[in-house]
Amino acid sequence: MYRTRTNDRFARTRTGSTDSGRSGSRFMSSAPSRSGRPSRSGGFGRRSDAVQGEFALPETITPALPAVEGFADLDMPGALLAALGVQGVTVPFPIQAATLPNTLAGRDVLGRGRTGSGKTLAFGLALLARTAGRRAQAGQPLGLVLVPTRELAQQVTDALAPYARSVKLRLATVVGGMPIGRQASMVRGGAEIVVATPGRLKDLIDRGDCRLDEVSITVLDEADQMADMGFMPQVTALLDQVRPEGQRMLFSATLDRNVDLLVRRYLTDPVVHSVDPSAGAVTTMEHHVLHVHGTDKQAATTQIAARDGRVIMFLDTKHAVDRLTEHLLNSGVRAAALHGGKSQPQRTRTLTQFKNGHVTVLVATNVAARGIHVDNLDLVVNVDPPTDHKDYLHRGGRTARAGESGSVVTLITPDQRRGMTRLMAAAGIVPQTTQVRSGGEALHRITGAQAPSGVPVVITAPVAERPKKRGTASRGRRRPVPAARRAPVREQSGAAA
């Protein structure tokens, strides 16, 4: 039996209301499986018309447990609750309060929330609590978190690490661009939780270093981006290898028909929760479209970059990122480039320098649009307007996180106005539109733009000391390398990651 959601109920979901499994179309068969849960291999039902490419969400059979007001109301190990207090996490975000009672009870969850809404702890606390007390065999993890990018994998690992230590669980991060042998050793060493990008995890499985048949809890974070990046065949192949009766959690900033397959095939009777479905719904975020003349765009961009405070600037291509970064450095702006052509150590170093303020401008492609959290970042600039409304929302999601305020500024030339109007309509945003010019009052008022110093700068990488070889005596202290001879962080673009 299939039930079709109504358009008015779908409209309530679009506005960011909590929808704990009460709306949507039933995509999975309700016939029970051997485990007593509904089958994961159900057929297709009728769909109502989806808005802006989103699909009709599945309706649950089992009512969802009510949201809680505090972490103490949850059935979690005492060590986890204590770790939350040590980390200063005292009040659950809405997506955590709504989903954790259900995920701790073993329910599948389909959660939608913008980046910065607390999704990582929403799935991470349940994953750790339900795995605590178990030990993994060599190369056989018990829990799996799949993410689309290296940066997001590292962010998830960093966020969960203190809580994993509190319940004596081992984490392994498995991503491309890093030595595969070291990652294989971590997994073979008995890591209970693996946080991975699909491609590298497949490599470990093909090498015989990892098996997924003991994975009982699987999380897909930013599932829509994995679909957009072409990972869907790898993702489904991996999900087919985990325990079929296991728990699934799918979290994403947007839910569109690209993840329809995952929902229908792998989620059973899920609790559906939607909060802050788009960056446009965030009341602490301002959206500005600034009209500039093509000949004045670079000057305006340079003055925005020279502002006091940090800023992320997005461009379409690696080559454009490298060119703008070089120009900003020559103009006296402490800028660094981030794109898929960088090695993982370069990308990690650049992000660290940006977070600690050594670099004030991060010039990036969409590789930085998800999975990067920087505290107190109040400005994102689209130097090149995105071509898709989802890209706009995810770029903008780097600011106004966790209740903070921020602005998203998009620079457009006259020939881009019509396309930007369509994009904003698709994103559900009504921006403030202003004609600006370099050196003008409006540009300064909106972005804090100011004239750069004009004194070229070189961003240097920290010099790491080489470890001494065992069994050898020191031959004296090494002379420090003069700063002028250190290699500048002006990385050249290369092949895509």
N, C-alpha and C positions, 0 to 999 in steps of 0.2 A: 504493500500500500504506500502510495506517495502522496504527500501533502504539499500544496503549493502556497508559498508565502504571499501575503497581500502587499500591495504597493505601499499602503500607509504604514504598515509595520516596518517595511524596509526603509522608508523615509526616516522613521525614528532611529533606526540603527545608523543611518548616514549622519545624523546630527551629533553622534558621539554618546548616545545613551547606553547604559549598561543593558546588555541583552544576554542574560545567562541562560541561553539555550531555549528560549521561548519562541524564536522566530526562524523562518527559513523553510527551504524545501528539504525533504528527506531524500538524500541521494543514496544511502546505503540500504541494503536489504535488512529487514527486521528479523529475518530468520536467525535463530540462535546458532552459534558455532559450538565446537566441542568444548570450548572453555566457558560456555554459558553466556558469552557476550555476543551481540549481533555480528553477523558476518562482515568482513572487511571487503568482500568482493561483490558488493551489490550493484544493481543496474542503475539506469538513468531514469530520473523522474521529470515531470514537466517543470519548466522554469518560468518564473515571472520575468518581465523585462528588467534587466539589471541597469543600474545607473552608472554612467561613466566607466563602463567596462567591468564593473564588479559583478560577481556571480551571486545567485541566491544562496544564502547560507543554510546549512543543514539544521533541521529541527531535532531536538533531543526527545528521547523517550522517557528517560529518568529525570525528574526535576533536579535542578542544581541546588547545592547547599548554599545557604545565605552567606553574604559577605560578612567579614569580621571587622571589628573596630581596632583591634590591636594584635600584635604578633603573639602576645601571651594567650590569646584565645585559640591559637592553633595547636594542633597535635604534633609538635616538633620536639626533637631531642633537646634536653636542657642545655647541652653544649652549644647548639645552634642559636638558641635564644640568648645565651650569654654572649656569643660572638656578635650578634646584632647590636647588643648594648655597647660592647667595646668599640664597634665601628661607628657608633653614634646614630644607628638606624633605629628610630623609635616608633615611627608611625608608618604603617604600610601605605603605599600609593594605591589608588583605586584599582588598578589592574591586579595588584598583589592581593589586596583585600578580597576581591571577587573570585579570583581563580585558585588561590592557595588552599582553601578548604576542600575544594574538589580534587585538585591534583594530589594533595596529600592522601586523599581517599582512593587514589588510583584511577580517577576519571581521565579520559582524553579531553584535551582543551584546544579550542581554536580561538586564539586571542589576537585582537587587533589593537595596536597602540603605537603612537608615534615614537620615534627614537627619543630617549630621555624620559619615557613614561614609567620606567621601572620594570621593563620586561625581563631583564636578566635575572633579577632576584625572584621574579614571579615564577619562572620555571626552575631557576637554579636551586632555590631553597627546597622545593619539592623533590627535585632530583637527588640532592644530597641527603635529605631526611629519609627518603625511601631506600637509599643505598647504604646508609650508615649501618655498621655492624657486619657487613659482608666483605669478603676479601676476594679479589680477582685472581684468577690463575694467569700464568704467563701468556701474554698476547690475547687475552680474552676479556676485554672490558665489560663492565656491567651496565654502564650508562654512556650515551652518545649525544653530543650536541653538534649538529651540522650547521655551518655558517658559510656565507658566500666569499668572504675576503679574509686575508691574513690579519688585517688590522682588527676586524671584528673578533676573530678567534682569540687574539691576544687580549683584547679588552674583556671578553667573557672570562678568560682564564684569570686575569688579574682581579676581576670583580668577585669571582667565586673562591679564589685561593684562600683567603683567611677563614672562610666558613668551612671549606674542605678540610683544612688543618684541624679545626676544632673537633671534627668527628673522625679524624684520622683516615681520610680518604685521599688517594693520590690522583693528581690531575696530569694529563699529558696533552700538549698542544701539537697538532699534526697539520702542518701547512706547507705549501710550496715555497721555494726560495730560500730554504734553510736545509742544513745537512740531513739527509734522510736517515743516515745511520744512527745519529743521535736520537732522532724521534723513534726509530724502530726499537732502540734499546729501552727507551722509557716505556713503550707499550709492552715489550716483552718482560719488563721488570715488574709488571703486575699493576698498572694504573687502572683504578676502578672507573674513572671518568675520562673519556677522550673528547676533546674539543677539536673539530677538524673541518677543513675544507674538503669538498668531495673528491677532487682530483688526487690530492696527496693520500687521503685515506685509501682510495682504490689502489694506489701504488703499493702501500704497505700490505694490503690484502693479497695482491698479485704476487708479492715477494714471499708470502707465507709468514709474515711477521704479525699479522693480526687476523682474528676471526670475530665475527659479530653474533654468533649464535647464542651467546650468553647475555647479550644486551637486552634488558627488560624494560628500559626507559629510554625513549628516543625523543630528542627535541630538534625541531627545525626552526632556526632563528633567521628572520628576514627571508622567508621562503620565496616571496615574489621576486626578490633580486636574483636568487639562485635560478629561478625560471627564466628571468630576463637575460641572464648571462649564459644560458645554454646548458646549465648543469642538470636539467631535469632527467635525462637518461641515467646519469650517474647517481643522482639522488634516489630514483626509484630502484635502481639495481642494489644500492646499499640498504634501503628499507626492506627489500625482499629478503635480506640476509639476517635481519634481527629476529628475535623471538616473535612469532606471529600473534601470540596472546598478550604481548607487552603493551605498555602504556605509551601513547604518542601525545606530544604537545607541539602545536604549530603556532608560532608567534610571528607577526609581521606588522610593519607599519601600514601597509596597504594589502587588501585582499582582492585580487581580480581573477579573471578566468584563467590566468596562467597557472594558478595554484589549485584550480578546480579538480584536476586529476588527483592531486595529493589528498585533498579532503575526501573525495569519494572513495578512494581505494584504501586509505590508511587510517582514517579517523573513525572510531566507533562510538556512536551515541555521545558526541562531544558536548561539553559545556561551551557555549559561545559567548564571548565577552568582547565588547567593542568600546574603546575609550579613546578620545582624541584621534579620530580616524584620519585627520589630515593636519598638516602644519597650519593650514589656513584657519583652523578652528581654535588656535591658541591665542587667547586674548592678550598675552604679554608680548606678542610678536607683531612688529610693524612691517608692512610690505610697500616698497617704493619702486616705481618704474621711472627711471631717469632718462629723458630724451637728450641725446648728445649728437653733435655733428660728427661725422666720421673722422674728419681731420683733427678733432679736438679730443677724441676718445682716449688716446694714450696719455695725454697730459692729465685728463680728469682721473684716469685710473691711477696714475703715479701719485697724484695729490691725495687720493683716498688712501693709498698704501702708506703714505707718510704720516698718517694720523697718529695721535697718541692712543695706544692700545692695540690689541691684536685683531687681525682680520684674516679670514679665509677668502681667497679669490678663486673662482672656478672658471676654467676655460675648456674648450672641447678636445684639444689634441695635446699630446706630449710635446710636440715641437713648439706649439704656441706657449705652453707652460714654461719651457726652457728659455724661450726668447724673452718673455716678460720678466722672468726671474733675473736674467742677466741684465736687463735694462734697469730693473729696480735696484740691484746691487750697485750698478754704476751711478745711479742717482742718489745713493746714500741711504737706501732703505734696506733693513735687515730682513731679506727675503730668502726663502728656500723652496725648492720644487718637490712635488710629490706626485708620482704617476707610476703606471705599471712597468715602465722601463727601468725603474730603480731596483736594485737588489733589496732583499728584505733587511739586511743590516743598515743600508742607506735610509730606507723608509722608516725604520725604527728610530734611528738617530735623528732624522729630521723631525719626527713627531715629538721626540723628547725635547729637542731644542725649542720647538714651538710652544710646548706646554710649560717649559720653565722660563720662557720669555727671552731666551738667547736669540731667537728668531721671532719677529713680530708679524711677518706676513707669510702665510702658507699659500703658495700658488699651486693649484691642484687640478687634476682631471676628476672625473666622477669616482675614481678610486677612493677619494676622501669623503664621498657623499654619505656613506654609512659606516658605522662601526668605529667612529672617532668621537671621543668625548673630551672636551676641553672646558674646564671650569671658567666661568666669567667671560665667555666669548660673546660679545654683543653685536657683532657685525659679520654678515656673509655677503659677498659681492659676486654676482653673476656677470663677469666681464663678457663672456659669451653666453647669451641666453640659452637655456636648455631647450631641447626640442620636444620634450615630453613632460607632461604635468607632474608625473611621479618623480622624475629627476629633480624638478623644481622643489617639490615638497621635501625630498630627502636632502638636497643641498641645504635648504633652509633649516632643516632639523638640527643642524650643527649649533644653532643659537637658540635662545629662549628655552633652554632645557631645564627640566625639574622646577618649573615655576619662575625661572629667571626671565628677564626681559631681553629683547634683542631685535635687530632689524635685518631684513633681507632686501638688498638693493640690486636691481637689474639695470644694466646700461644697455640701451637700445638706440640704434640709428634709425633714420626715417623709414628705411626699407624693411625694418623688422617690426614695425608697430602692429600691423595686422596680425601677424603670427603670434605676437605676445598677447594680444587681446584674446585670441582663441585659447591660448594656453592657460591664462588666468581664469577664464570662464570654466575650463575643464577642471581646474584645481579648486574651484569654488571660492576664489579670492577676489576682492575688490581692492586693488592697490591704490596708493596715492601716486598720482602722476605729476611729474614736475619737469619743466625744461631747465637744463643746467648747462653751465660752461665752466671750464677750468678757471680757478681763481675767483669764482662767483660766490656770492653769499649763500645761495640756496644749496650749493654743493657742500659748503662748509657746515651749514646748519644741519643737514640731513646725515652726513657721514663723518663730520669732523675733519674733512680734508684740509690739508695745509701744504705749503711748499716744502719739498724735500731739501736736505742740506746740500746736495750736489757733490758731496765728498764720497767717492767710491768706498765701499766696505767689502771685506772678505770674511765670510763665515768659516771659521776653522773647526775642524773636528777635534774632539779630545784625543790626546795621545795616551794610549794605554801602555803600561809597562810590560815588557816581556817577562814571563815567569822564568826563574832560573831552572836549569836542568838539574835533575837529581844527580847527586854524587859528584858535582863539580863545584869548585870553589869560585867565589866571586872574583872577577879580575879587576875589581875597582868599580867605582860608580860611573854609570853612563852619563855623558854630558847631555844636558837637556837640548832638545831640538829648538832652535830659534823660531819664534812665532812666524817670522817672514818666510821660513822654509817649509812650514807645515802645509799639507795639501788642503786647498780650500774646498768647501763643500759646494762645488759647482758641478754637480754630476751631469753627465751627458745622457741623453735619452738612448734607449736601446730597445730590444725586443719586448713585446708585451708579456706581462707575467702570466 
